[in-house]
Amino acid sequence: MKTKKTDKEILINGLKKMGISLFLMFLGPTLIYIAFSNQEKKLYIPILIIGIIACCTAILFAFKGLNTILDSMFKSKKTT
């Protein structure tokens, strides 16, 4: 019986996605905080929208990154 090994290329892709997610997890709330602390400025709405999009994108990248990492460990290559 052949043992399963982690596919390193797919694992690196997953870690890159998790790194992007980590960056966006800090960027999104920071932009939202800046937007709410400067409500009288005219860039309030665009900065708030960008912050919300960054937060949603962080969640998406975290999900895809974890899924990719798990695929690199547990998904078997179908070779016939």
mmCIF file of the N, C-alpha and C atoms, coordinates in Angstrom:
data_MODEL
# 
_entry.id   MODEL 
# 
loop_
_atom_site.group_PDB 
_atom_site.id 
_atom_site.type_symbol 
_atom_site.label_atom_id 
_atom_site.label_alt_id 
_atom_site.label_comp_id 
_atom_site.label_asym_id 
_atom_site.label_entity_id 
_atom_site.label_seq_id 
_atom_site.pdbx_PDB_ins_code 
_atom_site.Cartn_x 
_atom_site.Cartn_y 
_atom_site.Cartn_z 
_atom_site.occupancy 
_atom_site.B_iso_or_equiv 
_atom_site.pdbx_formal_charge 
_atom_site.auth_seq_id 
_atom_site.auth_comp_id 
_atom_site.auth_asym_id 
_atom_site.auth_atom_id 
_atom_site.pdbx_PDB_model_num 
ATOM 1   N N  . MET A 1 1  ? 0.838   -1.181 0.000   1.00 0.00 ? 1  MET A N  1 
ATOM 2   C CA . MET A 1 1  ? 0.000   0.000  0.000   1.00 0.00 ? 1  MET A CA 1 
ATOM 3   C C  . MET A 1 1  ? 0.882   1.243  0.000   1.00 0.00 ? 1  MET A C  1 
ATOM 4   N N  . LYS A 1 2  ? 0.580   2.144  -0.875  1.00 0.00 ? 2  LYS A N  1 
ATOM 5   C CA . LYS A 1 2  ? 1.366   3.368  -1.008  1.00 0.00 ? 2  LYS A CA 1 
ATOM 6   C C  . LYS A 1 2  ? 0.846   4.434  -0.046  1.00 0.00 ? 2  LYS A C  1 
ATOM 7   N N  . THR A 1 3  ? 1.755   5.090  0.648   1.00 0.00 ? 3  THR A N  1 
ATOM 8   C CA . THR A 1 3  ? 1.345   6.145  1.581   1.00 0.00 ? 3  THR A CA 1 
ATOM 9   C C  . THR A 1 3  ? 1.135   7.449  0.822   1.00 0.00 ? 3  THR A C  1 
ATOM 10  N N  . LYS A 1 4  ? 0.203   8.250  1.343   1.00 0.00 ? 4  LYS A N  1 
ATOM 11  C CA . LYS A 1 4  ? -0.074  9.539  0.715   1.00 0.00 ? 4  LYS A CA 1 
ATOM 12  C C  . LYS A 1 4  ? 0.952   10.551 1.189   1.00 0.00 ? 4  LYS A C  1 
ATOM 13  N N  . LYS A 1 5  ? 1.380   11.404 0.280   1.00 0.00 ? 5  LYS A N  1 
ATOM 14  C CA . LYS A 1 5  ? 2.315   12.466 0.624   1.00 0.00 ? 5  LYS A CA 1 
ATOM 15  C C  . LYS A 1 5  ? 1.685   13.810 0.287   1.00 0.00 ? 5  LYS A C  1 
ATOM 16  N N  . THR A 1 6  ? 2.156   14.830 0.976   1.00 0.00 ? 6  THR A N  1 
ATOM 17  C CA . THR A 1 6  ? 1.660   16.172 0.737   1.00 0.00 ? 6  THR A CA 1 
ATOM 18  C C  . THR A 1 6  ? 2.240   16.706 -0.565  1.00 0.00 ? 6  THR A C  1 
ATOM 19  N N  . ASP A 1 7  ? 1.376   17.261 -1.405  1.00 0.00 ? 7  ASP A N  1 
ATOM 20  C CA . ASP A 1 7  ? 1.829   17.899 -2.644  1.00 0.00 ? 7  ASP A CA 1 
ATOM 21  C C  . ASP A 1 7  ? 2.329   19.303 -2.300  1.00 0.00 ? 7  ASP A C  1 
ATOM 22  N N  . LYS A 1 8  ? 3.626   19.499 -2.405  1.00 0.00 ? 8  LYS A N  1 
ATOM 23  C CA . LYS A 1 8  ? 4.253   20.734 -1.928  1.00 0.00 ? 8  LYS A CA 1 
ATOM 24  C C  . LYS A 1 8  ? 3.824   21.966 -2.731  1.00 0.00 ? 8  LYS A C  1 
ATOM 25  N N  . GLU A 1 9  ? 3.627   21.818 -4.041  1.00 0.00 ? 9  GLU A N  1 
ATOM 26  C CA . GLU A 1 9  ? 3.232   22.967 -4.868  1.00 0.00 ? 9  GLU A CA 1 
ATOM 27  C C  . GLU A 1 9  ? 1.841   23.471 -4.472  1.00 0.00 ? 9  GLU A C  1 
ATOM 28  N N  . ILE A 1 10 ? 0.928   22.548 -4.248  1.00 0.00 ? 10 ILE A N  1 
ATOM 29  C CA . ILE A 1 10 ? -0.426  22.943 -3.861  1.00 0.00 ? 10 ILE A CA 1 
ATOM 30  C C  . ILE A 1 10 ? -0.408  23.535 -2.455  1.00 0.00 ? 10 ILE A C  1 
ATOM 31  N N  . LEU A 1 11 ? 0.427   22.980 -1.574  1.00 0.00 ? 11 LEU A N  1 
ATOM 32  C CA . LEU A 1 11 ? 0.545   23.504 -0.218  1.00 0.00 ? 11 LEU A CA 1 
ATOM 33  C C  . LEU A 1 11 ? 1.068   24.941 -0.228  1.00 0.00 ? 11 LEU A C  1 
ATOM 34  N N  . ILE A 1 12 ? 2.051   25.226 -1.068  1.00 0.00 ? 12 ILE A N  1 
ATOM 35  C CA . ILE A 1 12 ? 2.595   26.588 -1.161  1.00 0.00 ? 12 ILE A CA 1 
ATOM 36  C C  . ILE A 1 12 ? 1.536   27.547 -1.691  1.00 0.00 ? 12 ILE A C  1 
ATOM 37  N N  . ASN A 1 13 ? 0.729   27.100 -2.653  1.00 0.00 ? 13 ASN A N  1 
ATOM 38  C CA . ASN A 1 13 ? -0.379  27.931 -3.153  1.00 0.00 ? 13 ASN A CA 1 
ATOM 39  C C  . ASN A 1 13 ? -1.355  28.262 -2.035  1.00 0.00 ? 13 ASN A C  1 
ATOM 40  N N  . GLY A 1 14 ? -1.681  27.268 -1.225  1.00 0.00 ? 14 GLY A N  1 
ATOM 41  C CA . GLY A 1 14 ? -2.593  27.493 -0.108  1.00 0.00 ? 14 GLY A CA 1 
ATOM 42  C C  . GLY A 1 14 ? -2.020  28.454 0.908   1.00 0.00 ? 14 GLY A C  1 
ATOM 43  N N  . LEU A 1 15 ? -0.723  28.341 1.197   1.00 0.00 ? 15 LEU A N  1 
ATOM 44  C CA . LEU A 1 15 ? -0.090  29.250 2.153   1.00 0.00 ? 15 LEU A CA 1 
ATOM 45  C C  . LEU A 1 15 ? -0.034  30.678 1.620   1.00 0.00 ? 15 LEU A C  1 
ATOM 46  N N  . LYS A 1 16 ? 0.136   30.830 0.315   1.00 0.00 ? 16 LYS A N  1 
ATOM 47  C CA . LYS A 1 16 ? 0.112   32.169 -0.286  1.00 0.00 ? 16 LYS A CA 1 
ATOM 48  C C  . LYS A 1 16 ? -1.276  32.801 -0.123  1.00 0.00 ? 16 LYS A C  1 
ATOM 49  N N  . LYS A 1 17 ? -2.314  32.000 -0.352  1.00 0.00 ? 17 LYS A N  1 
ATOM 50  C CA . LYS A 1 17 ? -3.681  32.505 -0.187  1.00 0.00 ? 17 LYS A CA 1 
ATOM 51  C C  . LYS A 1 17 ? -3.942  32.886 1.263   1.00 0.00 ? 17 LYS A C  1 
ATOM 52  N N  . MET A 1 18 ? -3.408  32.097 2.197   1.00 0.00 ? 18 MET A N  1 
ATOM 53  C CA . MET A 1 18 ? -3.582  32.421 3.613   1.00 0.00 ? 18 MET A CA 1 
ATOM 54  C C  . MET A 1 18 ? -2.821  33.699 3.980   1.00 0.00 ? 18 MET A C  1 
ATOM 55  N N  . GLY A 1 19 ? -1.668  33.933 3.352   1.00 0.00 ? 19 GLY A N  1 
ATOM 56  C CA . GLY A 1 19 ? -0.923  35.172 3.584   1.00 0.00 ? 19 GLY A CA 1 
ATOM 57  C C  . GLY A 1 19 ? -1.683  36.389 3.093   1.00 0.00 ? 19 GLY A C  1 
ATOM 58  N N  . ILE A 1 20 ? -2.291  36.268 1.923   1.00 0.00 ? 20 ILE A N  1 
ATOM 59  C CA . ILE A 1 20 ? -3.116  37.359 1.392   1.00 0.00 ? 20 ILE A CA 1 
ATOM 60  C C  . ILE A 1 20 ? -4.299  37.606 2.323   1.00 0.00 ? 20 ILE A C  1 
ATOM 61  N N  . SER A 1 21 ? -4.891  36.525 2.810   1.00 0.00 ? 21 SER A N  1 
ATOM 62  C CA . SER A 1 21 ? -6.013  36.652 3.739   1.00 0.00 ? 21 SER A CA 1 
ATOM 63  C C  . SER A 1 21 ? -5.588  37.363 5.023   1.00 0.00 ? 21 SER A C  1 
ATOM 64  N N  . LEU A 1 22 ? -4.423  37.036 5.544   1.00 0.00 ? 22 LEU A N  1 
ATOM 65  C CA . LEU A 1 22 ? -3.933  37.680 6.760   1.00 0.00 ? 22 LEU A CA 1 
ATOM 66  C C  . LEU A 1 22 ? -3.737  39.175 6.547   1.00 0.00 ? 22 LEU A C  1 
ATOM 67  N N  . PHE A 1 23 ? -3.171  39.549 5.402   1.00 0.00 ? 23 PHE A N  1 
ATOM 68  C CA . PHE A 1 23 ? -2.988  40.970 5.084   1.00 0.00 ? 23 PHE A CA 1 
ATOM 69  C C  . PHE A 1 23 ? -4.333  41.687 5.022   1.00 0.00 ? 23 PHE A C  1 
ATOM 70  N N  . LEU A 1 24 ? -5.314  41.063 4.354   1.00 0.00 ? 24 LEU A N  1 
ATOM 71  C CA . LEU A 1 24 ? -6.633  41.683 4.223   1.00 0.00 ? 24 LEU A CA 1 
ATOM 72  C C  . LEU A 1 24 ? -7.383  41.716 5.549   1.00 0.00 ? 24 LEU A C  1 
ATOM 73  N N  . MET A 1 25 ? -7.094  40.770 6.445   1.00 0.00 ? 25 MET A N  1 
ATOM 74  C CA . MET A 1 25 ? -7.732  40.773 7.767   1.00 0.00 ? 25 MET A CA 1 
ATOM 75  C C  . MET A 1 25 ? -7.297  41.975 8.601   1.00 0.00 ? 25 MET A C  1 
ATOM 76  N N  . PHE A 1 26 ? -6.120  42.491 8.351   1.00 0.00 ? 26 PHE A N  1 
ATOM 77  C CA . PHE A 1 26 ? -5.688  43.701 9.037   1.00 0.00 ? 26 PHE A CA 1 
ATOM 78  C C  . PHE A 1 26 ? -6.111  44.961 8.278   1.00 0.00 ? 26 PHE A C  1 
ATOM 79  N N  . LEU A 1 27 ? -6.069  44.903 6.954   1.00 0.00 ? 27 LEU A N  1 
ATOM 80  C CA . LEU A 1 27 ? -6.384  46.070 6.144   1.00 0.00 ? 27 LEU A CA 1 
ATOM 81  C C  . LEU A 1 27 ? -7.861  46.459 6.234   1.00 0.00 ? 27 LEU A C  1 
ATOM 82  N N  . GLY A 1 28 ? -8.765  45.487 6.144   1.00 0.00 ? 28 GLY A N  1 
ATOM 83  C CA . GLY A 1 28 ? -10.197 45.763 6.137   1.00 0.00 ? 28 GLY A CA 1 
ATOM 84  C C  . GLY A 1 28 ? -10.687 46.478 7.391   1.00 0.00 ? 28 GLY A C  1 
ATOM 85  N N  . PRO A 1 29 ? -10.466 45.921 8.581   1.00 0.00 ? 29 PRO A N  1 
ATOM 86  C CA . PRO A 1 29 ? -10.922 46.620 9.791   1.00 0.00 ? 29 PRO A CA 1 
ATOM 87  C C  . PRO A 1 29 ? -10.235 47.964 10.009  1.00 0.00 ? 29 PRO A C  1 
ATOM 88  N N  . THR A 1 30 ? -8.979  48.085 9.577   1.00 0.00 ? 30 THR A N  1 
ATOM 89  C CA . THR A 1 30 ? -8.292  49.373 9.697   1.00 0.00 ? 30 THR A CA 1 
ATOM 90  C C  . THR A 1 30 ? -8.981  50.430 8.844   1.00 0.00 ? 30 THR A C  1 
ATOM 91  N N  . LEU A 1 31 ? -9.329  50.068 7.616   1.00 0.00 ? 31 LEU A N  1 
ATOM 92  C CA . LEU A 1 31 ? -10.023 51.019 6.744   1.00 0.00 ? 31 LEU A CA 1 
ATOM 93  C C  . LEU A 1 31 ? -11.411 51.359 7.285   1.00 0.00 ? 31 LEU A C  1 
ATOM 94  N N  . ILE A 1 32 ? -12.096 50.376 7.845   1.00 0.00 ? 32 ILE A N  1 
ATOM 95  C CA . ILE A 1 32 ? -13.422 50.652 8.414   1.00 0.00 ? 32 ILE A CA 1 
ATOM 96  C C  . ILE A 1 32 ? -13.300 51.594 9.607   1.00 0.00 ? 32 ILE A C  1 
ATOM 97  N N  . TYR A 1 33 ? -12.294 51.380 10.448  1.00 0.00 ? 33 TYR A N  1 
ATOM 98  C CA . TYR A 1 33 ? -12.079 52.263 11.600  1.00 0.00 ? 33 TYR A CA 1 
ATOM 99  C C  . TYR A 1 33 ? -11.759 53.687 11.141  1.00 0.00 ? 33 TYR A C  1 
ATOM 100 N N  . ILE A 1 34 ? -10.906 53.807 10.113  1.00 0.00 ? 34 ILE A N  1 
ATOM 101 C CA . ILE A 1 34 ? -10.566 55.136 9.588   1.00 0.00 ? 34 ILE A CA 1 
ATOM 102 C C  . ILE A 1 34 ? -11.806 55.815 9.024   1.00 0.00 ? 34 ILE A C  1 
ATOM 103 N N  . ALA A 1 35 ? -12.638 55.054 8.329   1.00 0.00 ? 35 ALA A N  1 
ATOM 104 C CA . ALA A 1 35 ? -13.850 55.638 7.746   1.00 0.00 ? 35 ALA A CA 1 
ATOM 105 C C  . ALA A 1 35 ? -14.804 56.135 8.833   1.00 0.00 ? 35 ALA A C  1 
ATOM 106 N N  . PHE A 1 36 ? -15.004 55.344 9.885   1.00 0.00 ? 36 PHE A N  1 
ATOM 107 C CA . PHE A 1 36 ? -15.934 55.747 10.931  1.00 0.00 ? 36 PHE A CA 1 
ATOM 108 C C  . PHE A 1 36 ? -15.392 56.872 11.807  1.00 0.00 ? 36 PHE A C  1 
ATOM 109 N N  . SER A 1 37 ? -14.077 57.008 11.878  1.00 0.00 ? 37 SER A N  1 
ATOM 110 C CA . SER A 1 37 ? -13.528 58.101 12.687  1.00 0.00 ? 37 SER A CA 1 
ATOM 111 C C  . SER A 1 37 ? -13.493 59.418 11.912  1.00 0.00 ? 37 SER A C  1 
ATOM 112 N N  . ASN A 1 38 ? -13.710 59.378 10.608  1.00 0.00 ? 38 ASN A N  1 
ATOM 113 C CA . ASN A 1 38 ? -13.716 60.591 9.779   1.00 0.00 ? 38 ASN A CA 1 
ATOM 114 C C  . ASN A 1 38 ? -15.024 60.685 8.991   1.00 0.00 ? 38 ASN A C  1 
ATOM 115 N N  . GLN A 1 39 ? -16.147 60.660 9.678   1.00 0.00 ? 39 GLN A N  1 
ATOM 116 C CA . GLN A 1 39 ? -17.435 60.667 8.990   1.00 0.00 ? 39 GLN A CA 1 
ATOM 117 C C  . GLN A 1 39 ? -17.755 61.995 8.321   1.00 0.00 ? 39 GLN A C  1 
ATOM 118 N N  . GLU A 1 40 ? -17.110 63.054 8.730   1.00 0.00 ? 40 GLU A N  1 
ATOM 119 C CA . GLU A 1 40 ? -17.420 64.356 8.132   1.00 0.00 ? 40 GLU A CA 1 
ATOM 120 C C  . GLU A 1 40 ? -16.659 64.590 6.816   1.00 0.00 ? 40 GLU A C  1 
ATOM 121 N N  . LYS A 1 41 ? -15.691 63.751 6.513   1.00 0.00 ? 41 LYS A N  1 
ATOM 122 C CA . LYS A 1 41 ? -14.925 63.896 5.266   1.00 0.00 ? 41 LYS A CA 1 
ATOM 123 C C  . LYS A 1 41 ? -15.737 63.366 4.083   1.00 0.00 ? 41 LYS A C  1 
ATOM 124 N N  . LYS A 1 42 ? -15.383 63.832 2.882   1.00 0.00 ? 42 LYS A N  1 
ATOM 125 C CA . LYS A 1 42 ? -16.144 63.398 1.714   1.00 0.00 ? 42 LYS A CA 1 
ATOM 126 C C  . LYS A 1 42 ? -15.724 62.009 1.214   1.00 0.00 ? 42 LYS A C  1 
ATOM 127 N N  . LEU A 1 43 ? -14.593 61.475 1.679   1.00 0.00 ? 43 LEU A N  1 
ATOM 128 C CA . LEU A 1 43 ? -14.174 60.130 1.282   1.00 0.00 ? 43 LEU A CA 1 
ATOM 129 C C  . LEU A 1 43 ? -14.666 59.055 2.251   1.00 0.00 ? 43 LEU A C  1 
ATOM 130 N N  . TYR A 1 44 ? -15.596 59.396 3.115   1.00 0.00 ? 44 TYR A N  1 
ATOM 131 C CA . TYR A 1 44 ? -16.123 58.463 4.108   1.00 0.00 ? 44 TYR A CA 1 
ATOM 132 C C  . TYR A 1 44 ? -16.727 57.215 3.454   1.00 0.00 ? 44 TYR A C  1 
ATOM 133 N N  . ILE A 1 45 ? -17.623 57.393 2.516   1.00 0.00 ? 45 ILE A N  1 
ATOM 134 C CA . ILE A 1 45 ? -18.321 56.271 1.883   1.00 0.00 ? 45 ILE A CA 1 
ATOM 135 C C  . ILE A 1 45 ? -17.380 55.398 1.049   1.00 0.00 ? 45 ILE A C  1 
ATOM 136 N N  . PRO A 1 46 ? -16.520 55.960 0.184   1.00 0.00 ? 46 PRO A N  1 
ATOM 137 C CA . PRO A 1 46 ? -15.627 55.080 -0.586  1.00 0.00 ? 46 PRO A CA 1 
ATOM 138 C C  . PRO A 1 46 ? -14.670 54.265 0.287   1.00 0.00 ? 46 PRO A C  1 
ATOM 139 N N  . ILE A 1 47 ? -14.129 54.871 1.342   1.00 0.00 ? 47 ILE A N  1 
ATOM 140 C CA . ILE A 1 47 ? -13.212 54.134 2.216   1.00 0.00 ? 47 ILE A CA 1 
ATOM 141 C C  . ILE A 1 47 ? -13.965 53.048 2.967   1.00 0.00 ? 47 ILE A C  1 
ATOM 142 N N  . LEU A 1 48 ? -15.185 53.326 3.383   1.00 0.00 ? 48 LEU A N  1 
ATOM 143 C CA . LEU A 1 48 ? -15.999 52.329 4.068   1.00 0.00 ? 48 LEU A CA 1 
ATOM 144 C C  . LEU A 1 48 ? -16.306 51.153 3.145   1.00 0.00 ? 48 LEU A C  1 
ATOM 145 N N  . ILE A 1 49 ? -16.650 51.435 1.909   1.00 0.00 ? 49 ILE A N  1 
ATOM 146 C CA . ILE A 1 49 ? -16.944 50.376 0.943   1.00 0.00 ? 49 ILE A CA 1 
ATOM 147 C C  . ILE A 1 49 ? -15.707 49.533 0.675   1.00 0.00 ? 49 ILE A C  1 
ATOM 148 N N  . ILE A 1 50 ? -14.558 50.169 0.504   1.00 0.00 ? 50 ILE A N  1 
ATOM 149 C CA . ILE A 1 50 ? -13.309 49.429 0.270   1.00 0.00 ? 50 ILE A CA 1 
ATOM 150 C C  . ILE A 1 50 ? -12.983 48.550 1.483   1.00 0.00 ? 50 ILE A C  1 
ATOM 151 N N  . GLY A 1 51 ? -13.205 49.063 2.690   1.00 0.00 ? 51 GLY A N  1 
ATOM 152 C CA . GLY A 1 51 ? -12.956 48.280 3.900   1.00 0.00 ? 51 GLY A CA 1 
ATOM 153 C C  . GLY A 1 51 ? -13.850 47.061 3.998   1.00 0.00 ? 51 GLY A C  1 
ATOM 154 N N  . ILE A 1 52 ? -15.122 47.226 3.667   1.00 0.00 ? 52 ILE A N  1 
ATOM 155 C CA . ILE A 1 52 ? -16.062 46.097 3.717   1.00 0.00 ? 52 ILE A CA 1 
ATOM 156 C C  . ILE A 1 52 ? -15.701 45.062 2.657   1.00 0.00 ? 52 ILE A C  1 
ATOM 157 N N  . ILE A 1 53 ? -15.323 45.517 1.472   1.00 0.00 ? 53 ILE A N  1 
ATOM 158 C CA . ILE A 1 53 ? -14.905 44.587 0.416   1.00 0.00 ? 53 ILE A CA 1 
ATOM 159 C C  . ILE A 1 53 ? -13.644 43.842 0.835   1.00 0.00 ? 53 ILE A C  1 
ATOM 160 N N  . ALA A 1 54 ? -12.701 44.538 1.480   1.00 0.00 ? 54 ALA A N  1 
ATOM 161 C CA . ALA A 1 54 ? -11.471 43.886 1.943   1.00 0.00 ? 54 ALA A CA 1 
ATOM 162 C C  . ALA A 1 54 ? -11.782 42.815 2.986   1.00 0.00 ? 54 ALA A C  1 
ATOM 163 N N  . CYS A 1 55 ? -12.721 43.081 3.882   1.00 0.00 ? 55 CYS A N  1 
ATOM 164 C CA . CYS A 1 55 ? -13.101 42.089 4.898   1.00 0.00 ? 55 CYS A CA 1 
ATOM 165 C C  . CYS A 1 55 ? -13.741 40.863 4.253   1.00 0.00 ? 55 CYS A C  1 
ATOM 166 N N  . CYS A 1 56 ? -14.636 41.086 3.316   1.00 0.00 ? 56 CYS A N  1 
ATOM 167 C CA . CYS A 1 56 ? -15.280 39.961 2.629   1.00 0.00 ? 56 CYS A CA 1 
ATOM 168 C C  . CYS A 1 56 ? -14.271 39.152 1.822   1.00 0.00 ? 56 CYS A C  1 
ATOM 169 N N  . THR A 1 57 ? -13.334 39.833 1.179   1.00 0.00 ? 57 THR A N  1 
ATOM 170 C CA . THR A 1 57 ? -12.301 39.151 0.408   1.00 0.00 ? 57 THR A CA 1 
ATOM 171 C C  . THR A 1 57 ? -11.371 38.360 1.320   1.00 0.00 ? 57 THR A C  1 
ATOM 172 N N  . ALA A 1 58 ? -11.099 38.861 2.515   1.00 0.00 ? 58 ALA A N  1 
ATOM 173 C CA . ALA A 1 58 ? -10.265 38.129 3.474   1.00 0.00 ? 58 ALA A CA 1 
ATOM 174 C C  . ALA A 1 58 ? -10.921 36.809 3.858   1.00 0.00 ? 58 ALA A C  1 
ATOM 175 N N  . ILE A 1 59 ? -12.228 36.833 4.071   1.00 0.00 ? 59 ILE A N  1 
ATOM 176 C CA . ILE A 1 59 ? -12.945 35.605 4.405   1.00 0.00 ? 59 ILE A CA 1 
ATOM 177 C C  . ILE A 1 59 ? -12.884 34.630 3.235   1.00 0.00 ? 59 ILE A C  1 
ATOM 178 N N  . LEU A 1 60 ? -13.065 35.131 2.023   1.00 0.00 ? 60 LEU A N  1 
ATOM 179 C CA . LEU A 1 60 ? -13.016 34.282 0.834   1.00 0.00 ? 60 LEU A CA 1 
ATOM 180 C C  . LEU A 1 60 ? -11.638 33.650 0.669   1.00 0.00 ? 60 LEU A C  1 
ATOM 181 N N  . PHE A 1 61 ? -10.567 34.456 0.806   1.00 0.00 ? 61 PHE A N  1 
ATOM 182 C CA . PHE A 1 61 ? -9.214  33.924 0.655   1.00 0.00 ? 61 PHE A CA 1 
ATOM 183 C C  . PHE A 1 61 ? -8.880  32.925 1.766   1.00 0.00 ? 61 PHE A C  1 
ATOM 184 N N  . ALA A 1 62 ? -9.372  33.164 2.981   1.00 0.00 ? 62 ALA A N  1 
ATOM 185 C CA . ALA A 1 62 ? -9.120  32.217 4.072   1.00 0.00 ? 62 ALA A CA 1 
ATOM 186 C C  . ALA A 1 62 ? -9.787  30.875 3.771   1.00 0.00 ? 62 ALA A C  1 
ATOM 187 N N  . PHE A 1 63 ? -11.013 30.914 3.288   1.00 0.00 ? 63 PHE A N  1 
ATOM 188 C CA . PHE A 1 63 ? -11.715 29.678 2.949   1.00 0.00 ? 63 PHE A CA 1 
ATOM 189 C C  . PHE A 1 63 ? -10.992 28.934 1.828   1.00 0.00 ? 63 PHE A C  1 
ATOM 190 N N  . LYS A 1 64 ? -10.641 29.659 0.755   1.00 0.00 ? 64 LYS A N  1 
ATOM 191 C CA . LYS A 1 64 ? -9.954  29.014 -0.364  1.00 0.00 ? 64 LYS A CA 1 
ATOM 192 C C  . LYS A 1 64 ? -8.576  28.505 0.038   1.00 0.00 ? 64 LYS A C  1 
ATOM 193 N N  . GLY A 1 65 ? -7.875  29.256 0.886   1.00 0.00 ? 65 GLY A N  1 
ATOM 194 C CA . GLY A 1 65 ? -6.551  28.831 1.333   1.00 0.00 ? 65 GLY A CA 1 
ATOM 195 C C  . GLY A 1 65 ? -6.613  27.562 2.160   1.00 0.00 ? 65 GLY A C  1 
ATOM 196 N N  . LEU A 1 66 ? -7.548  27.511 3.113   1.00 0.00 ? 66 LEU A N  1 
ATOM 197 C CA . LEU A 1 66 ? -7.691  26.297 3.924   1.00 0.00 ? 66 LEU A CA 1 
ATOM 198 C C  . LEU A 1 66 ? -8.110  25.102 3.073   1.00 0.00 ? 66 LEU A C  1 
ATOM 199 N N  . ASN A 1 67 ? -8.994  25.342 2.134   1.00 0.00 ? 67 ASN A N  1 
ATOM 200 C CA . ASN A 1 67 ? -9.429  24.278 1.240   1.00 0.00 ? 67 ASN A CA 1 
ATOM 201 C C  . ASN A 1 67 ? -8.259  23.758 0.402   1.00 0.00 ? 67 ASN A C  1 
ATOM 202 N N  . THR A 1 68 ? -7.423  24.656 -0.084  1.00 0.00 ? 68 THR A N  1 
ATOM 203 C CA . THR A 1 68 ? -6.264  24.266 -0.885  1.00 0.00 ? 68 THR A CA 1 
ATOM 204 C C  . THR A 1 68 ? -5.250  23.496 -0.042  1.00 0.00 ? 68 THR A C  1 
ATOM 205 N N  . ILE A 1 69 ? -5.018  23.935 1.184   1.00 0.00 ? 69 ILE A N  1 
ATOM 206 C CA . ILE A 1 69 ? -4.083  23.234 2.069   1.00 0.00 ? 69 ILE A CA 1 
ATOM 207 C C  . ILE A 1 69 ? -4.585  21.829 2.382   1.00 0.00 ? 69 ILE A C  1 
ATOM 208 N N  . LEU A 1 70 ? -5.869  21.708 2.664   1.00 0.00 ? 70 LEU A N  1 
ATOM 209 C CA . LEU A 1 70 ? -6.426  20.383 2.935   1.00 0.00 ? 70 LEU A CA 1 
ATOM 210 C C  . LEU A 1 70 ? -6.378  19.489 1.707   1.00 0.00 ? 70 LEU A C  1 
ATOM 211 N N  . ASP A 1 71 ? -6.600  20.064 0.523   1.00 0.00 ? 71 ASP A N  1 
ATOM 212 C CA . ASP A 1 71 ? -6.490  19.286 -0.711  1.00 0.00 ? 71 ASP A CA 1 
ATOM 213 C C  . ASP A 1 71 ? -5.062  18.786 -0.927  1.00 0.00 ? 71 ASP A C  1 
ATOM 214 N N  . SER A 1 72 ? -4.076  19.595 -0.563  1.00 0.00 ? 72 SER A N  1 
ATOM 215 C CA . SER A 1 72 ? -2.691  19.170 -0.762  1.00 0.00 ? 72 SER A CA 1 
ATOM 216 C C  . SER A 1 72 ? -2.335  18.002 0.150   1.00 0.00 ? 72 SER A C  1 
ATOM 217 N N  . MET A 1 73 ? -3.003  17.892 1.289   1.00 0.00 ? 73 MET A N  1 
ATOM 218 C CA . MET A 1 73 ? -2.682  16.807 2.223   1.00 0.00 ? 73 MET A CA 1 
ATOM 219 C C  . MET A 1 73 ? -3.509  15.546 1.994   1.00 0.00 ? 73 MET A C  1 
ATOM 220 N N  . PHE A 1 74 ? -4.800  15.710 1.713   1.00 0.00 ? 74 PHE A N  1 
ATOM 221 C CA . PHE A 1 74 ? -5.688  14.561 1.721   1.00 0.00 ? 74 PHE A CA 1 
ATOM 222 C C  . PHE A 1 74 ? -6.202  14.120 0.357   1.00 0.00 ? 74 PHE A C  1 
ATOM 223 N N  . LYS A 1 75 ? -6.149  14.959 -0.650  1.00 0.00 ? 75 LYS A N  1 
ATOM 224 C CA . LYS A 1 75 ? -6.677  14.591 -1.953  1.00 0.00 ? 75 LYS A CA 1 
ATOM 225 C C  . LYS A 1 75 ? -5.646  13.734 -2.677  1.00 0.00 ? 75 LYS A C  1 
ATOM 226 N N  . SER A 1 76 ? -6.080  12.623 -3.166  1.00 0.00 ? 76 SER A N  1 
ATOM 227 C CA . SER A 1 76 ? -5.147  11.732 -3.866  1.00 0.00 ? 76 SER A CA 1 
ATOM 228 C C  . SER A 1 76 ? -5.195  12.017 -5.360  1.00 0.00 ? 76 SER A C  1 
ATOM 229 N N  . LYS A 1 77 ? -4.045  11.921 -5.978  1.00 0.00 ? 77 LYS A N  1 
ATOM 230 C CA . LYS A 1 77 ? -3.984  12.093 -7.424  1.00 0.00 ? 77 LYS A CA 1 
ATOM 231 C C  . LYS A 1 77 ? -4.487  10.810 -8.072  1.00 0.00 ? 77 LYS A C  1 
ATOM 232 N N  . LYS A 1 78 ? -5.417  10.948 -8.977  1.00 0.00 ? 78 LYS A N  1 
ATOM 233 C CA . LYS A 1 78 ? -5.989  9.770  -9.627  1.00 0.00 ? 78 LYS A CA 1 
ATOM 234 C C  . LYS A 1 78 ? -5.134  9.414  -10.828 1.00 0.00 ? 78 LYS A C  1 
ATOM 235 N N  . THR A 1 79 ? -4.288  8.427  -10.657 1.00 0.00 ? 79 THR A N  1 
ATOM 236 C CA . THR A 1 79 ? -3.461  7.945  -11.766 1.00 0.00 ? 79 THR A CA 1 
ATOM 237 C C  . THR A 1 79 ? -3.904  6.532  -12.092 1.00 0.00 ? 79 THR A C  1 
ATOM 238 N N  . THR A 1 80 ? -4.236  6.314  -13.346 1.00 0.00 ? 80 THR A N  1 
ATOM 239 C CA . THR A 1 80 ? -4.703  4.985  -13.746 1.00 0.00 ? 80 THR A CA 1 
ATOM 240 C C  . THR A 1 80 ? -3.739  4.340  -14.686 1.00 0.00 ? 80 THR A C  1 
# 
